[in-house]
Amino acid sequence: MLAKSYIEKILDYAVSCGVDYAEVFFEDVERTRFNLVDAQVVKCACGRDSGMGIRVFRGLESEYLYSADVREEKVLGLLKEHLGTGGVFGKRTPLSTIKPHGITLQGMLPRDMKLKKKIYLLQEALKEGKSAADCVVQGRACYMDADQRVQIGNTQGVYAEDRRVRTRVRFTMVAADEKSDSRQTGFLGPGAMQGPEFLQTEAFMEHAKRAARSAKGMLGARPCPVGRMPVIIANGFGGLFFHEACGHSLEGTSVANGCSEFAGKLGTKVASDKVTLIDDGSIPGEWGSLGIDDEGILTRKNVLIEGGILKNYLLDRMDAKRMGLAPTGSCRRENYRFAPVSRMTNTYIAPGTDKFENMVGSIDKGLFVKDINAGSVDPVTGEFNFNTGETYLIEKGEITAPLMSATLIGTGKEILPKVDMVSDNFALAQGYCYASSGQLPIGAGQPAIRITEMTIGGKEL
């Protein structure tokens, strides 16, 4: 880690160049990644990376510099090249230490468990998964862990250090039916802000089995009907729907520039009374959590929509400055090479009081989407599309036939008012989000929700 006096020297130089604000972000991270196909290791990489990013504001403009070489002569040379020779009298607030939230459920560090042990535990999990269904012909697993240590200091007096330990596994189980020549996959990607002891829990061993059962359940899937119909989206990673459909449109990167369907709508009704949307980066142990954000601000629970009313946006320092609001502890980046921007952490729909069985029973013909594979959105218009994973037909109040992947199409402002039932079976799942500041771990969750009607793309029956 860097000497605190060195960070102060960088900030002093930046201030002497006449900037309004300067920030230093240092990162030192160790990572392990490997892939298994059945019991065979097909890819493995272990490494360490470190570097520094420096961001400055002048008015409403920002500049970002970074370097893997953090020696003083290199960094001060970089500042001189981009900011000038300095000499302007300037003052900054003395650094004061901020203590991050205790987010990581750290029983051990990644380096405390040998690579062979990690591989063995995943081989056992895949073996358990394949045993869950005779039709499963292959099991794949992708493992990653990271031990990231960061330092943040800025001219507003913030100084903080944080340690972020994460572990995640992505299981893909492949099922085959020889009679119909059908092959289907089931996917599950559990992760936590926790060390590799995560692999030794009883709950972890169940994930590969669940992925196998999902693959088996989709054998014989038929084409999905098209048109407009009611849709139930399952709990857990079904929450990716709202992450994409409205979450990105509530990030400052879109809102501050007026490039969002929700710009200028604070305090107005944008969803049904049933919808309360929350982003919370302070949940202990959750995959998308942080003790502090990447500007050194404590993470917190941000209620974005409450009872259908738009209450807040996700804002970093610059976007907050542009909008005359306060930052929300939502500034993130993949690593020191990326300038940080406002991004989601753990985003979810709060649980309601409706019962899942009543939701299904209320539909004569519609879809039950148990899993969403991926989605995209245009924050300006709110137009989205989602590719569904495990999907079923609902007929006369019952979940019946498995369906091939469908496409859910619409806009956030159209769909949010049509959420008319929210169940009490809340769950949060794990994934990644890709945007301007890189690939980030996120949580996405919800209870099961019912949308009265939306457009479905697929193939005619």
Order of alpha helices (4+ residues) and beta strands (2+ residues): alpha-beta-beta-beta-alpha-beta-alpha-beta-beta-beta-beta-alpha-beta-alpha-beta-beta-beta-alpha-beta-beta-beta-alpha-beta-beta-beta-beta-beta-beta-alpha-beta-beta-beta-beta
